[in-house]
Amino acid sequence: MYKIIETKCEYGENPVGLDCENPRLFWKLSSDGADQKFYRVIVSSSEENAGKGIGDLFDTGEIVSSEAFYTEYRGKKLLSRQKCFWRVWSGSETERAASGINAFEMGLLRDSDWKGCWMGMPVKNQGGTSLYRKAIRLKEKPVSNAKAYVCGIGYHETFFNGKKVGSAVLSPSLSDYNARVFYRAYDLSPLLQRGENVFGVEVGHGWYGAKKVLVQIYVDYADGETEEYHSSVNGGWWVAGSPTLDNSVYDGEVYDARLEDKIPRNWASAEYRPAWENGWMFTIYAAPPSGKLQAERMEPIRVTGIFEAASLTDKGDGVKIADIGRNIAGWARIRVRGRRGARVTLKYGERLTADGFVNRCNLRSARASDTYVLKGEGEEEYAPRFTYHGFQYIQIEISGECELLSVRGEHVHNDLRAAGEFSCSDEDLNRLHANAVITELNNQHGILTDCPQRDERFGWLNDLSARLYQTVYNCGMERFFPKFTADVADTGTKEGAIGDTAPYYTGGRPADPVCVAYLLMPVFSYLYYGDRRCAEEAYEGCRAWTEYLLSRSHDGIMDYSYYGDWVEPDAAKVHTDNIYVSTVCLFWHLSLMKKLSEIVGKKEEEKEYGKKVESVAAAINEKYFDAEKCRYAGGTQTSDSMALTLGIVPEKYRKRVAENVANDIAAHGYHSTCGNVGYRHLFYALGEYGYADAALRMLKNKEYPGWGYMLANGATSVWERWESEMSDEMDSFDHPMFGSYDAFFYAFLGGIRIDENAFACDKITVEPVCAEGVDRVFASFDTVRGKIVSEWKRQDKEVNYHIEIPPCVTAKITLGGETYIRGCGVYDFCETEKGFAAPSADIRGRIFSKN
């Protein structure tokens, strides 16, 4: 059956608070093998018009297209806060499908729409959170809509009539507050009540290090009247400190529940009255941040999962150790009962000491602990809200008369859609996959962080050139990549250089030349999600950075490096020349600039960068390639693998270079000698040139150093270093930079690869590798066009393959050296000793429909 199974606007479902004036409208299809032949999209000013098929704001008309999966709004000028309704029709040669009625609502499009002032608190309650409150009395007539637009930095939570609005935590996303500051739109309509209503915002330090808030509230009545309420210093706004006496991203929280006597949990309700005697005062003016206000477009951070304590060990003297079974980012939630003033301190860590206490030495200066002081009234529950931690273990220290009733871990990160699934017959590989996924999620906190636990948690770009290949398979990054690309752009200097971290907190500026992620993200946004806009917005910054790198090269060879192939295994005693790595990354930048120029339609610059690609490749081959030994820069795994996967090696030498890589792995006892840049290239080189068995043997090797060694030492996430010992220098046990072996699982064991000339995954290759020791693989990848599935299973002397291709996608399926070009459909193949066959049909022509 041909049908529309999903619709989105700007990659989100019925978004509220958009600040782009030409939103993109997406649809996803499902069919029994038929592709789209035409579509029509309308945008209406009312739900009634949308239901009647009247596009009074925008109507594409019927467009003949087999490839389109979105259209960009090009209708009447949209206004701030305008709500629009839209539908899409799509048809094949024989069937027609219609979507339901969808909606999107604009945010505040102009700076002049913000009529209030930023509010702060007089010098009081410096370490704790601040509570802002305003009472609103509604008129006695129906309300059609009520929205609040809030920018509360560092972090904020919004309340209305005593209840939290929405499920977001740690909002808004981190940014360079001198460049961009994000606001969120909140729907107050479901919580409205007759008469008096109370709006509240609680604000903590977050990454901003201070507390201030800007609020704009609109109440629209059914008769067309609108009332506005703005943050102000003389408009009925109150502010107070809260029972949260201290809050810090690195250090944690202190919450004294005894203060709820004066400021109870229903402080933002009509049942509670603020007064001077219980700590309330009028707000004061706060200087605004210099960054431009923008609507938050990313998925919010939320509590996405619960990890109950796998064990709880009593160590005596009021100390208990909880093990939640996985290394996560988030916090603990406890239930306790006890005497007023009793205190519970939660200390977080990733490992245990030899005597069974939580080992916290790798946190460095981060206190990473939360303290709860009991109110003393029956059962009490607590979890922090303005901090987060990286941990598997919690050391619970109780002073005073208190009973711990329960403890659990709550997983906290950006709530992105799951893009991929992978499983196989080998449990070690399944564990490695699970470790890669959870490590990636733990480090999605508005930016792509390096770690979630110590006094760092920065957006290090040198980690990302490998990491992103795993990220796109496991997570839907269609909204994350444009945001983080802009974060990188905000680090730029007038000379074109960018910083090593985004936002720029530390590292070099100019960044290390390995920071190719700046260009990878807009390219991936186009290849995977069909987002040309990201490339257009990033183009000049990416070009300036690439030209800066060229200015630091001489005859095609770079003249600087900081990190190179970072964190090579010490035991291997192998080092890849830093300048070689920088120069190969210059080549990579130029290749990506060529692609970006193609994407944005700059033909002359595409030609220009094509020439520069050839020139730098020639320089690398002249300086670093030993044609007799078929190796680069001394023949390390990194140097040869990068040259192979990036296309620097002349074609006639590629097989020999690949053979050298495989031989070097064997010579090192099936260990990688690569650091955080080279290892992803190593896995892909092995996969591309027929050495997948060697890659898996290396990956599963339980001897130090390697990923199998991590498993053998109980790892539930991916480590920063290869050693199992913890130190106080650089020993994160939750670090995604070494997690892109997981991309190898999808790209080679599952065989799902997006072609380099793809647009939103419309051209793919499916070429699964039946590796030794693996009897079954299932891999899927949910694209913006639909889900790709590749599954195979050994049974007796046969291998059965099952492949699913979504509508509007062309797949090159390669099995046993034969290649078949297929469109939308479900395909089953059987490999026997005699070759390939398909059940009761010619595999070259038959599409097997889903049941």
C-alpha angles and dihedrals in degrees: 000000000000111000146147106247102176140022128188140173116215086350091300135099113252093332123205123207102028116173099187111099095209105046119190119235117210136192134185125208138209123195145155092251104308121123126214116270101177143001141192128199127190131187118200137190092225138033088236093058091047090052090053093047094248112145099193091163100038137352122177092194117219108321121195106225136134094188108045118107097164142025130205119236110252101164137105116336110276121228133218111279092005114153116216132189124209144181138185132210121198130181142188125203091280108017139052129202134190130200125225121255113288131186143208129185127206123232128212105312102183133051088232090063088074103083102165131077132242112267131212139168128257115256098294138101090027098173101035134071122275126229120214120192140177131177117222123192115205125214119248096260137087119289119215099187141001123187136171123203109203135183108181116167140232090010129334143181123202126221134188126187092348098310132100113250112230130343101268119125132188090024137207112037119256115262140155095280090205089062110028135005120190129222129191131216117227125198108224096174098097091055099046119124133185117272118357120027126179126214122198141178126193113203129195134182099260113162093322092071092217137066125240136137142201119197136182121180126189126191113191117196123210091245092061100262117132128199121198130201121190133190108260146152096243107027104094098282119144129193133195142164118259139220086266096092098178134019131175134156091229102031105038134222141307115204122184108195091191087076089066085083087076101023109029125189091263092061090128095058138090089245089070125065122203116223139170091247093061095049104272125134139165119281122255131215116271124198109249121241112256095237123103117259112246133174114254106249101175127092108268125249109258142166098267103173147013126228113193117209109274089199139002116201123194109219095179131244091069095303123127129176118215121196112196092189099239136062104243144162114242136060145281125264116207136188116205142168125200153103122321112270096024110139133219119192120193116203116189131209145150101230142027128240121239090266093051103259124125112278108221104165094110090061089075108190096351110112090202096186138119126209127202123191113202124240090206099230111124122284114002131190129202141177126159119249108187102052139039136205141203111231153128095189132052123197105208113201116189124193120182129013106326138137120210107220100179144342131196139165122245118208112225127187143111106310099234124166116261107249103182143037127196133176136151144172093269112084094198090059090047090053091048090051092050090049092052093049097048092045090053093049092046089059100050104097105142087300132040100266127198095224138351104218118051134058092286124057092157131156097253108187097197088068094056107065088078100026096059092066090064094037095061093051095051105034137040100242098174093117099028098056097056091048095049092042087058089049089057091047089054089062092059124121129211088259090059097252121137130205128258089239132041118242086031109249104135145349126063131324108225089048124228110279089242088076093103091140089092088070098032094062098059090041091051090045088060099040096044105027107022091242107154091161092069090056092047093051094044098041102094093044092048090048092049091051092048092048089050089055090049089053088057093054130086119204088344096309121112120238102208146042137166109182108005111174093000123212101010110182108273092214093062093060088209124131128184114218109262096217090051090054091048091050094049087050089052087056089049092051091051092049091051092047088054088054093045090051089053092049095052094041100248098145098174093051090046089058091044093054092044089060092047090051090055092045095052092044089055091049092051093048092048096049104032110023120097102198093189094055094028095229141119129229094348096325103274119164090249097047095049096039095051091050090050101047095042093051099246096125113090109248096246091059100043099094092049093048089050090049089052090053092052092046091050091054090052091047089056093052093260095305130133117240092191131113129216095296103042104042096073089053088049093056092046093047090052091047095046096049101044103266100114090127090059090048092054093045089053092045094051096042105126095199120098125300113036149059094285087055088056090054092047088055094053099261115175092178137027118279131228093221134030096239123091093210118097123229135173095246115064113339112130114163091196106059123135098198090094095042101091094097078089090069087059089059092057098036099045114013089042091026096216110146130162111226120243091239094050127125112205092340094302091138118046142162122222110193112148120195116219096212124198114269095020117101102174136027131180119185130167134176121195107212130184086262097047143287124314115205128192119177133164136175135186114225122173103314095336136087115207119202127198118189130178123194121191125224120288092020127115115207130198102208113195120189127161093351093306121112125208125187110217138171132200113340149080117279131191123191132180124206117202134167087273095054134260130340136166124220109271094328145075106266090212095065115014124095113201109215124220117255 
